[in-house]
């Protein structure tokens, strides 16, 4: 927590600083000797709390508070004065101070104030964070429209920065899931420790997609837009260092970031754009966060996108032990890799390094492409030999997914969340589910929700369509109605009528 003590008397500042430091809280203290200096420091630090004396030179405390509140709307203020004047108190209350206290401030008064501010600050920050998490999950799981989210959430007051990470490793699916959680935990801890913004000025959320990509979505309050843009390059330096530190012989991490800050309604589209560009990171050096524009440049090269997309598919097939499709994919890859070796040897070197990490093989840059193909073929043969040992485990995982859906279909759930609970990667669980069930997880979840909705409509003709939609996990009645019509070839209201006719 950042705290400013503003008083023109040095001894009072020192006494208050000493009492605050004795609280043993994690607090950064800055001092101001007058109102003009206070306004400058508020603009620079955006503190969570300011202790301000009313009688100060330059600007008095109330004037400084009036200006500072506009510069830092989330700052809370405690007025200190030796003058017990009702008019001052009334003006301070108009400016929404936390408290109005007479000097000298005692230890008990200070403890009460600090506890109160800390509780209120943490509670509000937690509320905004929870609303942000719910809104992002609703948006990406398509259970609420952007219009509904904007109406019910304060995040319409935020701009967003978006970064997409992918982690490649040849380790087991359970270990990969732990690795992703470790990366998210590392990011969260670093942000909490290093980002110089109040918890009320920014929020952060992570979303894991079925293909294993991790979206880092940061919401920055519009009041701090310029500070956020100024800080962004420094934040990317931190992210680059984290990626470098996280990389090992068995793990490689890559990241792509949208170069612009966006409104909420742009978020879903920008995510799709970054996902489309993400495979191209395989032909670029690792351990670096790439801006969208850097990656987009190479999309003009004729075969880069096709090659990188096929490499991604190859790695997915390897994890699924789909021997036939893996072998078929290798046939398409060989001429593309030969072209890359001729046109851009450096990109081939990056690609081979990526494959070595993803598949756990030993491809050398000096190898002829024919030899590389033999190494890649042996990877799948070795994995196929292990398939019988994991078949039972796979069946058990799918049954657990079915059980989870039956219990939680009415909530904002996705394959990423379930995979996290089961210690496997979303990509693995999504592909396994599709292979075993013959349909995607999303289609299965939609089917279960529609069946449950039909039951509700037939058994409870008094329920409104909106109530039925919410009880099966949809907050948008329009979206629910469209899905219901596609599923049963009739509107929910028609199902209501059928129920009413049966009871006549």
C-alpha positions in Angstrom: 0.0 0.0 0.0 1.2 3.5 -0.9 0.6 6.2 1.7 1.3 10.0 1.5 1.6 12.1 4.7 1.0 15.8 3.9 1.8 18.3 6.7 3.9 21.4 6.8 5.2 20.5 10.3 8.2 18.1 10.0 7.8 16.7 13.5 4.2 15.7 12.9 5.2 14.0 9.7 7.9 12.0 11.4 5.7 11.0 14.3 2.9 9.8 12.0 5.5 7.9 9.8 6.9 6.2 12.9 3.5 5.0 14.0 2.6 3.7 10.6 5.9 1.8 10.3 5.2 0.2 13.7 2.1 -1.4 12.3 4.4 -3.8 10.4 2.2 -3.5 7.3 3.7 -3.6 3.8 3.5 0.2 3.3 5.4 2.6 1.1 5.4 6.1 2.7 6.0 9.4 0.9 5.9 12.8 2.6 4.7 16.2 1.3 5.4 19.5 2.9 2.7 21.6 1.3 -0.5 21.3 -0.8 1.2 21.9 -4.2 3.8 19.1 -3.5 0.9 16.8 -2.3 -1.0 17.2 -5.6 2.2 16.4 -7.6 2.9 13.3 -5.5 -0.7 12.1 -5.8 -0.4 12.4 -9.6 2.9 10.5 -9.5 2.1 7.7 -7.0 -1.7 7.3 -7.1 -1.6 6.3 -3.4 -4.2 4.2 -1.7 -4.3 6.5 1.3 -3.4 10.2 2.1 -3.2 11.8 5.5 -3.6 15.5 4.9 -3.4 18.5 7.1 -5.9 21.3 6.4 -3.6 24.2 7.2 -0.8 24.1 4.6 1.0 26.7 2.4 0.5 26.9 -1.3 -2.8 25.0 -1.4 -4.6 24.1 1.8 -5.5 20.5 2.5 -9.0 20.7 1.1 -8.0 22.4 -2.1 -5.2 19.8 -2.6 -7.7 17.0 -1.9 -10.2 18.4 -4.4 -7.5 18.5 -7.2 -5.9 15.2 -6.1 -9.2 13.3 -6.1 -9.6 14.1 -9.8 -6.1 12.9 -10.5 -6.4 9.7 -8.5 -10.1 8.8 -8.0 -9.3 5.6 -6.0 -7.3 7.3 -3.3 -8.8 7.5 0.1 -8.3 10.6 2.3 -7.9 11.2 6.1 -8.1 14.8 7.1 -5.9 15.8 10.1 -6.2 19.3 11.7 -5.6 21.1 15.0 -8.7 23.2 14.3 -12.0 21.8 15.4 -14.1 23.7 12.8 -17.4 22.4 11.6 -17.1 24.2 8.3 -13.9 22.4 7.5 -15.4 19.1 8.6 -18.5 19.7 6.4 -16.3 20.5 3.4 -14.1 17.4 4.0 -17.2 15.2 4.2 -18.3 16.6 0.9 -15.1 15.5 -0.6 -15.8 12.0 0.8 -13.0 11.6 3.2 -12.5 8.4 5.2 -12.3 10.2 8.5 -11.8 13.7 10.0 -9.5 13.6 13.0 -7.9 16.2 15.4 -4.2 16.3 15.9 -2.3 14.7 17.5 -3.4 11.3 16.2 -2.9 8.5 18.7 -1.8 4.9 18.0 -5.3 3.6 18.6 -6.9 6.1 16.2 -4.2 5.2 13.6 -4.8 1.5 13.9 -8.6 2.0 13.5 -8.0 4.1 10.3 -5.5 1.7 8.8 -7.7 -1.4 9.5 -10.7 0.4 8.0 -8.9 1.5 4.9 -7.3 -1.8 4.4 -10.6 -3.7 4.8 -12.5 -1.4 2.4 -9.7 -1.4 -0.2 -9.3 -5.2 -0.1 -13.0 -5.8 -0.2 -13.6 -3.5 -3.2 -10.6 -4.9 -5.1 -11.8 -8.5 -4.5 -15.3 -7.6 -5.7 -14.0 -6.0 -8.9 -11.6 -8.9 -9.4 -14.4 -11.5 -9.0 -16.7 -9.5 -11.4 -13.9 -9.4 -13.9 -13.2 -13.1 -13.7 -16.9 -13.9 -14.1 -17.3 -11.5 -17.0 -14.3 -12.9 -18.9 -15.4 -16.5 -18.4 -19.0 -15.6 -19.4 -17.8 -13.9 -22.5 -15.4 -16.6 -23.7 -17.9 -19.4 -22.8 -20.6 -17.4 -24.6 -23.1 -17.6 -21.7 -23.6 -13.8 -21.7 -23.5 -11.2 -24.5 -21.2 -8.3 -24.3 -24.2 -6.0 -23.8 -25.3 -7.9 -20.7 -21.8 -8.0 -19.3 -21.4 -4.2 -19.8 -24.7 -3.5 -18.0 -24.0 -5.6 -15.0 -20.2 -5.1 -14.5 -17.9 -2.1 -13.8 -15.5 -3.4 -16.5 -17.0 -1.1 -19.1 -14.7 1.5 -17.3 -11.6 -0.5 -18.3 -9.3 -0.9 -21.3 -7.7 -4.2 -21.9 -4.3 -5.6 -22.8 -4.1 -9.1 -24.1 -1.2 -11.6 -24.2 -1.4 -15.2 -25.3 1.2 -17.7 -24.0 1.9 -21.3 -25.1 4.0 -23.8 -23.2 5.6 -26.7 -25.0 7.0 -29.7 -23.2 7.4 -33.5 -23.9 6.4 -34.4 -20.3 3.1 -36.1 -19.3 -0.2 -34.4 -19.6 -0.6 -34.3 -15.8 2.8 -32.6 -15.5 2.0 -30.2 -18.3 -1.1 -29.1 -16.4 1.0 -28.4 -13.3 3.5 -26.5 -15.5 0.7 -24.2 -16.7 -0.6 -23.6 -13.2 3.0 -22.8 -12.1 3.3 -20.3 -15.0 0.0 -18.6 -14.1 1.0 -18.5 -10.4 4.4 -16.9 -11.4 2.7 -14.2 -13.4 0.2 -13.4 -10.6 2.9 -13.2 -8.0 5.0 -11.0 -10.2 2.2 -8.6 -10.9 1.2 -8.3 -7.3 4.8 -7.5 -6.4 6.0 -5.3 -9.2 3.1 -3.5 -11.0 2.9 0.0 -9.6 -0.8 0.4 -9.8 -3.5 0.3 -7.1 -5.6 -2.9 -7.0 -8.5 -0.7 -7.8 -6.8 0.6 -11.0 -6.1 -2.8 -12.6 -7.4 -6.4 -12.6 -6.0 -9.5 -14.1 -7.5 -12.7 -15.4 -6.2 -15.9 -17.0 -8.1 -18.2 -19.3 -6.9 -21.5 -20.6 -8.2 -22.6 -24.0 -8.8 -26.2 -25.1 -5.6 -26.0 -27.3 -3.6 -25.3 -24.1 -3.0 -21.6 -24.8 -3.1 -19.3 -21.8 -4.7 -15.9 -22.2 -3.5 -13.2 -19.8 -6.1 -10.4 -19.8 -5.4 -7.2 -17.9 -8.0 -4.6 -17.4 -6.7 -1.1 -16.8 -9.1 1.6 -15.4 -9.6 4.3 -18.0 -8.5 6.9 -15.4 -4.9 5.6 -15.6 -4.8 5.1 -19.4 -1.8 7.3 -20.0 0.2 5.8 -17.1 -0.7 2.3 -18.3 0.6 3.1 -21.8 3.8 4.6 -20.4 4.3 1.5 -18.2 3.6 -1.1 -20.9 7.2 -1.3 -22.3 8.5 -1.9 -18.7 6.0 -4.6 -18.1 7.0 -6.4 -21.3 10.7 -6.3 -20.1 9.5 -8.1 -16.9 7.5 -10.7 -19.0 10.5 -11.4 -21.3 12.7 -12.0 -18.3 10.1 -14.3 -16.7 9.8 -16.3 -20.0 13.6 -16.6 -20.1 13.8 -17.8 -16.5 11.0 -20.3 -17.0 12.6 -22.1 -20.0 14.4 -25.4 -19.4 15.6 -28.3 -21.5 12.1 -29.7 -21.1 10.0 -26.6 -21.4 9.8 -23.7 -23.8 7.4 -20.8 -23.5 6.3 -18.3 -26.2 4.1 -15.3 -26.1 2.3 -13.0 -28.5 0.7 -9.7 -27.4 -1.8 -7.5 -29.1 -0.1 -4.1 -29.7 -3.1 -2.0 -28.9 -5.3 -1.6 -25.8 -8.9 -2.4 -26.5 -12.4 -1.9 -25.3 -14.4 -4.9 -24.0 -16.3 -5.5 -27.3 -13.0 -5.9 -29.2 -11.6 -8.6 -26.8 -13.1 -11.7 -28.2 -12.1 -10.8 -31.8 -8.5 -9.9 -30.8 -8.2 -13.2 -29.0 -9.1 -15.1 -32.2 -6.6 -13.0 -34.2 -3.8 -13.8 -31.8 -4.7 -17.5 -31.7 -4.5 -17.6 -35.5 -1.0 -16.1 -35.4 0.3 -18.1 -32.4 1.6 -21.1 -34.4 4.0 -18.8 -36.3 6.0 -18.3 -33.1 7.6 -21.7 -33.8 9.7 -20.2 -36.6 10.9 -17.3 -34.4 13.4 -17.3 -31.6 12.0 -18.3 -28.3 12.2 -16.6 -24.9 10.8 -13.4 -26.3 7.4 -11.8 -26.1 6.3 -10.9 -29.6 4.0 -8.1 -30.6 1.3 -9.0 -33.0 2.7 -6.7 -35.7 6.1 -8.6 -35.5 4.4 -11.9 -36.2 2.0 -10.6 -38.8 4.9 -9.6 -41.0 5.9 -13.2 -41.8 2.3 -14.2 -42.7 3.1 -12.8 -46.2 5.7 -15.5 -46.7 3.8 -18.1 -48.7 4.2 -21.3 -46.7 5.1 -20.1 -43.2 1.5 -20.2 -41.9 0.7 -23.6 -43.4 4.0 -25.0 -42.1 3.5 -23.7 -38.5 -0.1 -24.8 -38.4 0.8 -28.3 -39.5 3.6 -28.4 -36.9 1.0 -27.5 -34.2 -1.3 -30.2 -35.5 1.6 -32.8 -35.5 2.3 -32.1 -31.9 -1.3 -32.4 -31.0 -1.6 -35.8 -32.8 1.5 -37.0 -31.0 0.0 -36.2 -27.6 -3.2 -38.1 -28.7 -1.1 -41.0 -30.0 -3.1 -40.9 -33.3 -0.5 -42.9 -35.3 -2.3 -42.9 -38.7 -3.0 -39.1 -38.8 0.5 -38.3 -37.4 2.1 -40.3 -40.3 -0.1 -38.6 -42.8 0.8 -35.2 -41.4 4.5 -35.9 -41.8 4.0 -36.5 -45.5 2.6 -32.9 -45.9 5.4 -31.5 -43.7 8.4 -32.8 -45.6 8.2 -30.6 -48.7 7.4 -27.5 -46.5 10.4 -28.1 -44.3 12.6 -28.5 -47.3 11.4 -25.2 -48.7 12.1 -23.6 -45.3 15.6 -25.0 -45.2 16.3 -23.5 -48.6 14.6 -20.1 -48.0 15.3 -19.4 -44.3 17.8 -21.7 -42.5 17.6 -19.7 -39.3 13.8 -20.1 -39.1 14.3 -23.9 -39.6 16.7 -23.9 -36.7 14.1 -22.3 -34.5 11.5 -24.7 -35.7 13.7 -27.8 -35.0 14.4 -26.5 -31.5 10.7 -26.1 -30.9 10.0 -29.6 -32.1 12.7 -31.0 -29.9 11.0 -29.5 -26.8 7.4 -30.3 -27.9 8.1 -33.9 -28.9 11.1 -34.8 -26.8 13.2 -35.8 -29.8 16.7 -34.9 -31.0 16.7 -33.1 -34.3 20.0 -31.5 -35.4 20.2 -28.5 -37.6 22.8 -30.2 -39.7 20.5 -33.2 -40.4 19.1 -33.6 -43.9 15.4 -33.2 -43.9 14.9 -36.8 -44.9 16.7 -37.8 -41.7 14.6 -35.4 -39.7 11.5 -37.1 -41.0 12.8 -40.5 -39.8 13.4 -39.0 -36.3 9.9 -37.6 -36.2 8.4 -40.9 -37.3 10.2 -42.8 -34.5 8.7 -40.4 -32.0 5.2 -41.5 -32.8 6.2 -45.2 -32.9 7.6 -45.0 -29.4 4.5 -43.2 -28.1 2.3 -45.8 -29.8 4.0 -48.6 -27.8 2.8 -46.9 -24.6 -0.8 -46.5 -25.7 -2.2 -49.7 -24.2 -0.9 -48.6 -20.8 -3.0 -45.4 -20.7 -6.2 -46.6 -22.4 -7.9 -47.3 -19.1 -6.9 -44.0 -17.7 -8.3 -42.2 -20.7 -11.6 -43.8 -20.4 -11.7 -42.9 -16.7 -11.0 -39.2 -17.5 -13.9 -39.0 -20.0 -16.3 -40.5 -17.4 -15.1 -37.9 -14.9 -15.8 -35.2 -17.4 -19.4 -36.5 -18.0 -20.0 -36.7 -14.3 -18.7 -33.1 -13.8 -20.9 -31.8 -16.6 -24.0 -33.5 -15.1 -23.3 -31.8 -11.8 -22.2 -28.4 -13.0 -23.9 -27.8 -16.4 -25.7 -24.7 -15.0 -22.5 -22.9 -14.3 -19.9 -21.1 -16.4 -17.7 -24.2 -17.1 -15.3 -25.0 -19.9 -12.8 -27.8 -20.8 -9.9 -25.6 -19.5 -11.4 -25.4 -16.0 -12.2 -29.2 -15.9 -8.7 -30.1 -17.2 -7.1 -28.0 -14.4 -9.2 -29.9 -11.8 -8.0 -33.2 -13.3 -4.3 -32.3 -13.7 -4.2 -32.6 -17.5 -3.9 -30.0 -20.2 -7.0 -28.6 -21.9 -5.7 -29.6 -25.3 -5.3 -33.2 -24.3 -8.6 -33.5 -22.5 -10.5 -31.8 -25.3 -9.0 -34.1 -28.0 -9.5 -37.2 -25.8 -13.2 -36.2 -25.2 -13.8 -35.7 -28.9 -12.1 -39.0 -29.8 -14.0 -41.0 -27.2 -17.4 -39.3 -27.5 -17.5 -38.5 -31.2 -18.3 -34.8 -30.5 -16.7 -31.8 -29.0 -17.0 -30.9 -25.4 -18.9 -27.7 -26.3 -21.5 -29.6 -28.3 -22.0 -32.1 -25.5 -22.4 -29.4 -22.9 -24.9 -27.6 -25.1 -26.8 -30.9 -25.6 -27.0 -31.5 -21.9 -28.2 -27.9 -21.2 -30.9 -28.1 -23.9 -32.2 -31.5 -22.6 -32.3 -30.0 -19.0 -34.1 -26.9 -20.4 -36.7 -29.0 -22.2 -37.4 -30.9 -18.9 -37.8 -27.6 -17.1 -40.2 -26.2 -19.7 -42.4 -29.3 -19.7 -42.5 -29.8 -16.0 -42.8 -26.1 -15.0 -45.1 -24.2 -17.4 -45.1 -21.2 -15.1 -41.4 -20.6 -15.5 -40.4 -17.7 -17.8 -38.0 -18.5 -20.7 -35.4 -16.2 -19.1 -35.6 -18.2 -15.8 -35.1 -21.5 -17.7 -32.2 -20.0 -19.6 -30.4 -18.9 -16.4 -31.1 -22.3 -14.7 -29.2 -24.1 -17.4 -26.3 -21.7 -17.6 -27.2 -19.0 -20.1 -27.6 -15.3 -19.2 -28.7 -14.3 -22.7 -32.3 -15.3 -23.5 -31.7 -14.6 -27.2 -28.7 -16.9 -27.3 -30.5 -19.6 -25.4 -33.5 -19.4 -27.7 -31.4 -19.7 -30.8 -29.6 -22.8 -29.4 -32.9 -24.3 -28.3 -34.5 -23.7 -31.8 -31.4 -25.3 -33.5 -31.6 -28.3 -31.1 -35.4 -29.1 -31.1 -36.6 -27.2 -34.1 -39.1 -25.2 -32.0 -39.0 -22.2 -29.7 -39.0 -22.5 -25.9 -42.4 -20.8 -25.9 -43.8 -23.6 -28.1 -42.5 -26.2 -25.6 -44.4 -24.3 -22.9 -47.6 -24.5 -25.0 -47.2 -28.3 -25.5 -46.8 -28.6 -21.7 -50.0 -26.6 -21.1 -52.0 -28.7 -23.7 -51.0 -31.9 -22.0 -52.5 -30.7 -18.7 -55.9 -29.8 -20.3 
